[in-house]
Amino acid sequence: MNSTVTQELVEKKYRQYHKRINDALGKCFERERPITLYSPARYILEGKGKRIRPFLTLLASEAVGGSSEDALNVALAVEILHNFTLVHDDIMDQAELRHGRPTVHRKWNVNAAILSGDMMIAYAYELALQAKSSRHGELIHILNHANITICEGQALDMELEEQKDATIADYLDMIAKKTGCLISAALEAGGVAGDAAEEHLRSLVIFGEKIGRAFQIQDDYLDIMADDGKSGKISGGDVMNGKKTYLLLRSLELTSGKEHDLLKTVIMNKGIGSDRVAEIKAIYERCGVLDETASLINSNTEEALSAIESLPSPEGRDYLRGFANILMKRDF
């Protein structure tokens, strides 16, 4: 049966829920003192976040027959936990900007950023405990597991930077933990908030894992393919910074001779000049990795969509499917 949920309806719901999430986030961290604890937390939430994860939480609750209202606190917990990771990631990366604004540790200082991030974790758990649910233990377990796994992913990412012989398996393990895990957790937590059965929670987790992998690999693809500015960064920035992406690691497997040596130089020297990005892109095109990557993104997306066929709410299921399709057609 064809869905009556059009892309226009999905986008409309996203805009409505985005505002609802932002309005609710604006009521968090209302205490004024200590200024250096609560002001940074408010500041990071005022950024131009797309709110993808909390939106998925609300959609997941609806897809299993629950309500978005009952899942709202859980969605906020997920988004605050996500933003805590951004605050601490920016410190480790020594990043100057996020969404065009100074990072928290630059606007205040490293100590204030660390402390605010720590507080945000506890605040996220408190929100989950205030959710309209009888399954608080499951919610806390999901958030705890996500937090631990994200830390593992960040550690693997740092280790990957130093590895000269990193494999695609290493990379996929890292992105599953650093990126995919919280997407899956957002969906699973939404399912619990909607009082989902175990089989439906498993479907949501698989959906999250597959979409999370597709989303991150698509980031790699867009970095080299998107026009400057659309992806929010310079085209080819990953190559210039020597970042080990799916495209680079797979191309090393597919090439030989001078092309292989040039790709290896990107890793050994931890980057390459902007004037040579076009050469790398040309290698990607010749060895077929661009087409292969696009196919991998599509296959993971299809597997994600198949995983949610059994969810009890047809309309909720269609909104999840529609939003996944929007994410996979993005150019940002």
Secondary structure as the mmCIF struct_conf table of DSSP 4:
data_model
#
loop_
_struct_conf.conf_type_id
_struct_conf.id
_struct_conf.beg_label_comp_id
_struct_conf.beg_label_asym_id
_struct_conf.beg_label_seq_id
_struct_conf.end_label_comp_id
_struct_conf.end_label_asym_id
_struct_conf.end_label_seq_id
BEND BEND1 THR A 4 THR A 4
HELX_RH_AL_P HELX_RH_AL_P1 GLN A 7 LEU A 25
TURN_TY1_P TURN_TY1_P1 GLY A 26 LYS A 27
BEND BEND2 CYS A 28 PHE A 29
BEND BEND3 ARG A 33 PRO A 34
HELX_RH_AL_P HELX_RH_AL_P2 ILE A 35 LEU A 45
TURN_TY1_P TURN_TY1_P2 GLU A 46 GLU A 46
BEND BEND4 GLY A 47 GLY A 47
HELX_RH_AL_P HELX_RH_AL_P3 ILE A 52 ALA A 63
TURN_TY1_P TURN_TY1_P3 VAL A 64 GLY A 65
HELX_RH_AL_P HELX_RH_AL_P4 SER A 68 ASP A 93
TURN_TY1_P TURN_TY1_P4 GLN A 94 GLN A 94
STRN STRN1 LEU A 97 ARG A 98
TURN_TY1_P TURN_TY1_P5 HIS A 99 GLY A 100
STRN STRN2 ARG A 101 PRO A 102
HELX_RH_AL_P HELX_RH_AL_P5 VAL A 104 LYS A 107
BEND BEND5 TRP A 108 TRP A 108
HELX_RH_AL_P HELX_RH_AL_P6 VAL A 110 LEU A 129
TURN_TY1_P TURN_TY1_P6 GLN A 130 GLN A 130
BEND BEND6 ALA A 131 LYS A 132
BEND BEND7 SER A 134 SER A 134
HELX_RH_AL_P HELX_RH_AL_P7 HIS A 136 GLU A 162
BEND BEND8 LYS A 164 ASP A 165
HELX_RH_AL_P HELX_RH_AL_P8 ILE A 168 ILE A 175
HELX_RH_PI_P HELX_RH_PI_P1 ALA A 176 GLY A 180
HELX_RH_AL_P HELX_RH_AL_P9 CYS A 181 ALA A 193
TURN_TY1_P TURN_TY1_P7 GLY A 194 ASP A 195
HELX_RH_AL_P HELX_RH_AL_P10 GLU A 198 MET A 225
BEND BEND9 ALA A 226 ALA A 226
HELX_LH_PP_P HELX_LH_PP_P1 ASP A 227 ASP A 227
TURN_TY1_P TURN_TY1_P8 ASP A 228 SER A 231
BEND BEND10 GLY A 232 LYS A 233
TURN_TY1_P TURN_TY1_P9 SER A 235 GLY A 236
HELX_RH_AL_P HELX_RH_AL_P11 GLY A 237 MET A 240
TURN_TY1_P TURN_TY1_P10 ASN A 241 GLY A 242
HELX_RH_AL_P HELX_RH_AL_P12 TYR A 246 LEU A 254
HELX_RH_AL_P HELX_RH_AL_P13 GLY A 257 MET A 268
TURN_TY1_P TURN_TY1_P11 ASN A 269 LYS A 270
HELX_RH_3T_P HELX_RH_3T_P1 SER A 274 ARG A 276
HELX_RH_AL_P HELX_RH_AL_P14 VAL A 277 CYS A 287
TURN_TY1_P TURN_TY1_P12 GLY A 288 GLY A 288
HELX_RH_AL_P HELX_RH_AL_P15 VAL A 289 ALA A 307
TURN_TY1_P TURN_TY1_P13 ILE A 308 SER A 310
BEND BEND11 PRO A 312 PRO A 312
HELX_RH_AL_P HELX_RH_AL_P16 PRO A 314 MET A 328
TURN_TY1_P TURN_TY1_P14 LYS A 329 LYS A 329
#
